[in-house]
Amino acid sequence: MLPLVALVGRPNVGKSTLFNALTRTRDALVHDQPGVTRDRHYGVARPEDQRHFAVVDTGGIAEASEGLAGATTRQARAAAEEADLILFIVDARDGANALDDDILKWLRKADKRTLLVINKIDGVSLNAVESEFAHYGFKDPITTSSAHRQGIDELMEAILENLPEEGVVDPLDTDPDRIRIAFIGRPNVGKSTLVNRLLGEERMIASEVPGTTRDSVAIDMEREGKPYRLVDTAGLRRKSKVDEAVEKFSAFKTLQAIEQCQVAVVMLDAGEGVTDQDASVLGYALDAGRALVIAVNKWDGQTEYQRQQTEDLLSRKLAFVPWAERVRISAKHGSGLLELFRAVHRAHRSATTPISTSEATKALEIAYETNPPAVVRGHVAKMRFCHPSGLNPPTFVVHGTRLKTLQESYKRYLENFFRKRFKLIGTPVQFIFKDSANPFEGKKNVLNERQIAKKRRLIRHVKRRGS
C-alpha cells in the first residue's frame, strides 16, 4: 500500500507548486490567485532509490463553512483524515495569522503525524521566519521555495523519515510464484467482465453504466496450477470529468494498484480505438515502470474492414510503446484469453528475470563495438561496464566517462539492443548513466624544490633557444 502525504494549508501558500515539485509533474494548476485548487488531486512521488509515496494536493482551508469555500475546506479535511503524514504549509512572506492558528488547532485534534513546511522563503530572512513560527512548537520546521525547488531535497528526506512503516503484508503478496495483474483502463471497456470471465463466476458487478466499479478489488485464483492475483480497478477518466469525492478516491486506489502490480493489462475498446484517455492510462503505467500487455476488447463485434482500420489506428497511436504486446480478446465470450495469459507470462518473465553483471557488461561491449556513439566537441563517450540495478522494470547502470554527451538516439539504440539480446518483451527498460569521478579533480599538484629548479632550467633553456 502506498503511504499517503497530504498538503494542507490556507489558500495561496504554494501547495500546488509544492505538489508539482514533489511529483515532478505539472498536473496541479498553479496561479497567484487564491482558491484555484478546489478538489483533491492525487499524484505519486518517485524519489530515486527510495520508497514511493502518494501525494494529495488540497484546496485552501478558509474560514467560510458554506458555499464553494466550505466545500473546498471539507475536501481538504477529508484528505487530511485519510493521510498517513500531513505537511502543514505556511507562507514565509505573510507570516503566521489567525487562520494558520485555527488550522493548526484542527490538525492537533486530528492527531496525525505532521510536518511544518515554511514555503516562499526566497527573499526573506530565515532566522526571522523561523522565529515567527517558533510558537507553533514544531521541532524542525522545513523551509522551502517550491517555485525554485529550494529545500525540496531536504523536504523529501524529512517525508521519507516520517512516513510510517508499511502495513502488514498479505502473505500471498510475498509468494514469488503469484503473478499480480492489474486490469486498468477508462470506464466501460470491460475490465470487470473480463475478471468475471477469468474467474468463471459473476464476482464483480459488470454494467454498461460507466463508473460501476468504484474501488480496486483483488481476487486470488489459480489457472492451470499457477497462482494469480487479479486486481479489478475503477476506470480512469479525464480530470475535468472527475467530480465526486468517491471517484477521486477511486482514481487514487487505481494508482496504488498500478504501483503494486507486476503486469498491467491496459484494456482498450476496439470500437473506439485509442482515445486520449487511453493514452493517459498508459502513461500512468509507464510512469510506474510496469510490464504492459494491451488487450483490445470487443474484437468479436468488428467486421473485417473495421478490424483493419483498428489495426492501423493502433499501430499509429501506440507507436510510443512498440514493445508492448497487443492481444485481441472478447471478455464477453472468452475468446483470446489463452493468448492474453501467454502475453502476461512473457511480460512478467522479462520484467522479473535477473541478468548478471557479466552478461550486461558483455552486451554493452558488443553494442559499443557494433555502433560507437557519435563524436561530440571532439570527444567520444566511453562506457566502461554495466550492471543491473533492479527488476520490474529491468534497470541497468552504465559507468563511463563523458556519458553526458550521449544523444537520445544512442540511448534508444542501447535499449533496443538489450531488448533483442535478452528477449525483453512487454516491459520498459531503463538506463542510468553515471560518469566516473576524476580522482585528481580539485587536487593541486604541488612541486617540490627539485621540480621547481628543473622547471626554471627548462624555462631558461627555451628562452635562450628563442633568442
MOLIN-V189146 format. One record per run of one state. SS is the DSSP state (alpha for helix, beta for strand, coil for the rest). FROM is the first residue (numbers start at 1). TO is the last residue. If there is no record, write none. Layout:
ss={SS,SS}
from={FROM,FROM}
to={TO,TO}
This chain:
ss={coil,beta,coil,alpha,coil,beta,coil,beta,coil,alpha,coil,beta,coil,alpha,coil,beta,coil,alpha,coil,alpha,coil,beta,coil,beta,alpha,coil,beta,coil,alpha,coil,alpha,coil,beta,coil,alpha,coil,beta,coil,beta,coil,alpha,coil,alpha,coil,beta,coil,beta,coil,alpha,coil,beta,coil,alpha,coil,alpha,coil,alpha,coil,beta,coil,beta,coil,beta,coil,alpha,coil,alpha,coil,beta,coil,beta,coil,beta,coil,beta,coil,alpha,coil,alpha,coil,beta,coil,alpha,coil}
from={1,4,9,15,24,41,46,53,58,67,83,85,92,98,111,114,120,126,133,134,137,142,144,145,146,149,150,151,152,163,171,175,179,185,191,200,217,224,226,233,239,242,245,261,263,270,273,274,276,289,291,298,299,302,304,318,319,322,325,329,330,331,335,336,337,353,357,371,376,377,379,380,382,391,394,402,403,406,408,423,429,436,449,467}
to={3,8,14,23,40,45,52,57,66,82,84,91,97,110,113,119,125,132,133,136,141,143,144,145,148,149,150,151,162,170,174,178,184,190,199,216,223,225,232,238,241,244,260,262,269,272,273,275,288,290,297,298,301,303,317,318,321,324,328,329,330,334,335,336,352,356,370,375,376,378,379,381,390,393,401,402,405,407,422,428,435,448,466,467}
